[in-house]
Amino acid sequence: MIAGNFSVEATKNFPESNKRKRGKRFDGYHADHYRVQLRNVTPTETQSSYSAARIEIQVGSVLMHAWAEVEHDLIYKPESGIPSEDENAILDELNGLVIAGEIALERLQRAVERRLSQKSDTVFQNHYELAAFLDKWIRKEFAGEDPPQIGRADILWNLLRRAKMDRSAEIEPLLANISGEATLSDQISEAVLAIQPDLYRDFVSLQSNPTMSSSIGGRNPDMQSEAIGKFLSIWIIIERTFAHLAMEDPGRPRRNSMNLDLAKKIGLSASAVNTIDQARRTRNLLVHGVEIPSSEFLITETSFLEMVVKEMAEHPNPDVRSAVENAGRPFDQ
């Protein structure tokens, strides 16, 4: 993950060989440290001061981090005095317990993976079980290749629960078209939303909590929430309409139904196609938690989408009119 997001200048692995401290039975601090820089990107004005900075990322277990904090406070703070022989022995003992705890956690993960793999249809009780299942799938399918990251398994698990798809038999078919370009959670979420677009509002809420408040900034959160809800309501109508039309086309997979080619195929106007294209980008910002557009922008986008729905509702092709009707029209004609 670090190599995929940063330029790595140096790596240091602890414990270093032949550096065990005298009188210690265990080998102390375990972690990997990476000295990195941001990749060559065009930073924003606020990011430019960081573009040339060296960054150290320290990767270790939570258990080891807790032990290192205690050791640092006792050993490297002269105002606290020199630790006694007893204190050093206790630190060494705690280090052994932490190392044993790391081994136990690794064994626990393998045991969970074995249990999940032995069942033909596993119900994921929490996002840890889902992450273990996905991690094992990645290691099997992307052996020797650049694999996708799992991403936010907690958000995905909550979405799967709401979709009643929180079991291995439900998500295994969705893994067929996975690539290494985006996180696994994002790609599976996209597939779930293509099947059940009514879950958009729930998913955006999951993505935005707790980042929604920081993304909105000084805007009115009630107005923002209302604008998001209205935009997604119309978008859901459009996506359900296209899903219905795509089901009638045996050559088009359902999960790719929200396709501009299909909009052109049914003869929508150029302005309608452009509106859908722009709205799809706005939808991606919301769904992936990249940015929360202003309420004014969302209100304008919603009004344009309403015109697209009206155009499809008055379409000369009865199949298109029927698809809109089945999707549930958001306003009276």
C-alpha positions in Angstrom: 0.0 0.0 0.0 2.8 2.4 0.9 4.8 1.6 -2.3 1.6 2.1 -4.3 1.0 5.6 -2.9 4.4 7.1 -2.2 7.9 7.1 -3.5 9.9 5.0 -1.0 13.4 6.3 -0.4 14.5 3.9 2.3 13.2 1.0 4.5 14.3 0.1 8.0 13.2 -3.1 9.6 13.1 -3.6 13.4 14.5 -5.5 15.3 17.8 -5.0 13.6 20.0 -8.1 13.5 22.7 -8.5 16.2 21.3 -5.5 18.2 19.6 -7.3 21.1 20.3 -5.3 24.3 22.4 -6.9 27.0 20.3 -8.6 29.7 17.2 -8.8 27.5 15.6 -12.2 26.7 13.4 -10.7 24.0 14.4 -8.6 21.0 12.4 -5.4 21.7 10.7 -3.2 19.1 9.2 -4.9 16.1 8.1 -2.6 13.2 8.9 -1.5 9.6 9.8 2.2 9.0 9.5 3.8 5.6 11.1 7.1 4.5 8.9 8.4 1.7 7.9 11.4 -0.4 4.7 12.2 -2.2 4.6 10.9 -5.8 4.9 13.4 -8.6 1.5 15.0 -8.6 0.2 18.5 -9.2 -0.6 19.6 -5.7 -3.2 22.2 -4.7 -2.1 25.5 -3.2 -2.6 24.2 0.3 -0.7 20.9 -0.5 2.3 22.5 -2.3 4.3 22.9 0.9 4.2 19.2 1.5 5.2 18.0 -2.0 9.0 18.0 -1.3 8.7 16.9 2.4 10.3 13.7 3.6 7.8 11.6 5.6 8.4 8.7 7.9 5.7 6.0 8.1 6.1 3.5 11.0 4.1 0.3 10.6 3.7 -1.9 13.6 0.9 -3.7 15.5 -1.2 -1.8 18.1 0.2 -4.1 20.8 3.8 -3.2 19.9 3.0 0.5 19.6 1.6 0.4 23.2 4.7 -1.3 24.5 7.0 1.1 22.7 5.2 4.1 24.2 5.7 2.8 27.7 9.4 1.9 27.0 10.1 5.3 25.5 8.5 7.1 28.5 10.7 5.1 30.9 14.0 4.8 29.0 14.3 7.9 27.0 13.0 10.6 29.4 15.9 11.6 31.7 13.7 13.6 34.0 12.1 10.3 35.2 15.5 8.9 36.3 17.3 5.8 35.3 15.1 2.7 35.3 15.9 0.1 37.9 16.9 -3.5 37.1 13.4 -4.6 38.1 11.8 -2.1 35.8 14.0 -3.2 32.9 13.1 -6.8 33.6 9.3 -6.0 33.6 9.7 -4.1 30.3 11.4 -7.2 28.9 8.7 -9.4 30.2 6.0 -7.2 28.7 7.9 -7.3 25.4 7.6 -11.1 25.4 3.9 -10.9 26.1 3.4 -8.5 23.2 5.4 -10.7 20.8 3.3 -13.7 22.0 0.1 -11.6 21.5 1.1 -10.7 17.9 1.6 -14.4 17.2 -1.8 -15.2 18.7 -3.5 -12.6 16.6 -1.8 -14.0 13.4 -3.0 -17.5 14.4 -6.5 -16.1 15.0 -6.7 -14.6 11.6 -5.6 -17.9 9.9 -8.2 -19.7 12.0 -10.9 -17.3 10.9 -9.8 -17.8 7.3 -10.0 -21.5 7.6 -13.4 -21.4 9.1 -14.7 -19.2 6.4 -13.2 -21.2 3.6 -14.8 -24.5 5.0 -18.3 -23.2 4.5 -19.9 -23.1 1.1 -22.0 -20.1 2.0 -20.6 -17.9 4.8 -22.7 -15.2 6.5 -20.3 -12.4 7.6 -21.0 -11.6 11.2 -18.8 -8.4 11.1 -16.5 -6.5 8.8 -13.4 -8.4 10.2 -14.8 -11.7 8.8 -15.6 -9.9 5.5 -12.1 -8.5 5.3 -10.5 -11.9 6.0 -12.6 -13.5 3.3 -11.6 -10.7 0.8 -8.0 -10.9 1.8 -7.8 -14.6 1.1 -9.6 -14.1 -2.2 -7.1 -11.4 -3.3 -4.1 -13.6 -2.4 -5.5 -16.4 -4.4 -6.6 -14.4 -7.5 -3.8 -11.9 -7.7 -0.8 -14.1 -6.8 2.3 -12.5 -8.2 0.3 -9.5 -9.6 -0.4 -6.0 -8.4 -3.6 -6.7 -6.3 -6.3 -4.2 -5.3 -6.5 -3.0 -1.8 -9.5 -4.1 0.3 -10.5 -0.6 1.2 -13.2 0.3 3.7 -14.5 -3.2 4.6 -16.7 -1.7 7.4 -18.6 0.5 5.0 -19.0 -2.4 2.5 -20.2 -4.8 5.2 -22.9 -2.3 6.3 -24.0 -1.8 2.7 -24.1 -5.6 2.1 -26.2 -6.0 5.2 -28.7 -3.4 4.0 -28.8 -5.1 0.6 -29.3 -8.5 2.3 -26.1 -9.7 0.5 -23.8 -10.2 3.5 -22.9 -13.7 2.6 -20.2 -15.2 0.4 -22.6 -16.8 -2.1 -24.0 -13.3 -2.8 -20.7 -11.5 -3.4 -18.7 -14.2 -5.2 -20.5 -13.5 -8.5 -19.6 -9.8 -8.1 -15.9 -10.6 -7.9 -15.8 -11.9 -11.5 -15.0 -8.4 -13.0 -12.7 -7.1 -10.2 -9.5 -5.3 -11.4 -6.5 -3.8 -9.6 -7.5 -0.2 -10.3 -9.8 0.6 -7.4 -10.2 -0.8 -3.9 -12.1 -4.0 -3.7 -14.7 -2.4 -1.4 -15.4 0.3 -3.9 -15.8 -2.1 -6.8 -18.1 -4.4 -4.9 -20.1 -1.4 -3.7 -20.5 -0.2 -7.3 -21.8 -3.7 -8.3 -24.3 -3.8 -5.4 -25.6 -0.3 -6.2 -26.1 -1.2 -9.8 -28.3 -4.1 -8.7 -30.1 -2.1 -5.9 -29.9 1.6 -6.7 -32.4 2.4 -4.0 -29.4 2.0 -1.6 -27.6 5.1 -2.9 -28.8 7.3 0.0 -27.8 4.8 2.6 -24.4 4.3 1.0 -23.6 8.0 0.8 -24.6 8.3 4.4 -22.2 5.6 5.3 -19.4 7.2 3.3 -20.1 10.6 4.7 -20.1 9.7 8.4 -18.1 11.1 10.0 -16.4 12.9 7.0 -19.6 14.7 6.0 -19.3 17.5 8.5 -15.7 18.2 7.6 -16.4 18.1 3.9 -19.4 20.5 4.2 -17.3 23.1 6.0 -19.3 26.2 6.8 -22.4 25.2 4.8 -25.8 24.6 6.3 -25.8 20.8 6.9 -29.6 20.5 6.8 -29.8 22.3 3.4 -26.8 20.1 2.2 -28.5 16.9 3.3 -31.8 17.9 1.6 -30.0 18.8 -1.6 -28.1 15.4 -1.6 -31.3 13.5 -0.9 -33.2 15.2 -3.8 -30.3 14.7 -6.2 -30.0 11.0 -5.4 -33.8 10.5 -5.6 -33.8 11.6 -9.2 -30.5 9.8 -10.0 -32.1 6.6 -8.6 -35.1 7.0 -11.0 -32.7 7.4 -13.9 -30.5 4.5 -13.0 -33.5 2.2 -12.4 -34.9 3.2 -15.8 -31.6 2.3 -17.5 -31.4 -1.0 -15.5 -34.9 -1.9 -16.7 -33.9 -1.1 -20.3 -30.6 -3.0 -20.1 -32.5 -6.1 -18.9 -34.3 -6.2 -22.2 -30.9 -6.2 -24.0 -29.4 -9.7 -23.4 -26.0 -8.6 -24.7 -25.6 -5.9 -21.9 -24.7 -7.0 -18.4 -26.9 -5.4 -15.8 -24.2 -4.0 -13.6 -23.0 -1.8 -16.6 -26.5 -0.6 -17.4 -25.7 3.0 -16.5 -24.0 3.5 -19.8 -24.0 6.6 -22.1 -24.0 4.3 -25.1 -27.5 3.1 -24.0 -28.7 6.7 -23.6 -27.6 7.4 -27.1 -29.1 4.1 -28.4 -32.6 5.0 -27.2 -32.2 8.4 -28.9 -32.0 10.8 -26.0 -31.1 14.4 -26.9 -27.4 15.5 -26.8 -28.2 17.8 -23.8 -29.8 14.9 -21.9 -26.7 12.7 -22.6 -24.4 15.5 -21.4 -26.5 16.0 -18.3 -26.3 12.3 -17.4 -22.6 12.3 -18.0 -22.1 15.3 -15.7 -24.5 13.9 -13.1 -22.7 10.6 -13.1 -19.5 12.4 -12.1 -21.3 14.2 -9.3 -22.8 10.9 -8.2 -19.2 9.4 -8.1 -18.0 12.3 -5.9 -20.8 11.6 -3.4 -20.7 7.8 -3.5 -16.9 7.6 -3.0 -16.7 10.4 -0.5 -14.3 12.4 -2.6 -16.1 15.7 -2.2 -19.5 17.0 -1.2 -20.6 19.6 -3.8 -22.4 22.7 -2.7 -26.2 22.6 -2.2 -26.6 25.2 -4.9 -24.7 23.0 -7.4 -26.7 19.9 -6.4 -30.0 21.8 -6.8 -29.1 22.9 -10.3 -28.0 19.3 -11.2 -31.2 18.0 -9.9 -33.3 20.3 -12.0 -31.4 19.2 -15.1 -31.9 15.6 -14.2 -35.7 16.2 -13.8 -35.7 17.4 -17.4 -34.0 14.2 -18.5 -36.7 12.1 -16.7 -39.4 14.2 -18.3 -37.8 13.6 -21.8 -37.8 9.9 -21.2 -41.4 9.9 -19.8 -42.5 11.6 -23.1 -40.3 9.4 -25.3 -41.9 8.1 -28.5 -40.7 4.5 -27.7 -43.2 2.9 -25.4 -40.5 0.7 -23.8 -38.7 3.8 -22.6 -41.9 5.3 -21.2 -42.7 2.0 -19.5 -39.2 1.8 -18.0 -39.6 5.3 -16.5 -43.0 4.4 -15.1 -41.7 1.2 -13.5 -38.8 3.1 -12.0 -41.3 5.4 -10.2 -41.6 9.0 -11.4 -40.3 11.5 -8.8 -42.8 14.3 -9.8 -46.1 14.6 -11.5 -46.3 15.3 -15.2 
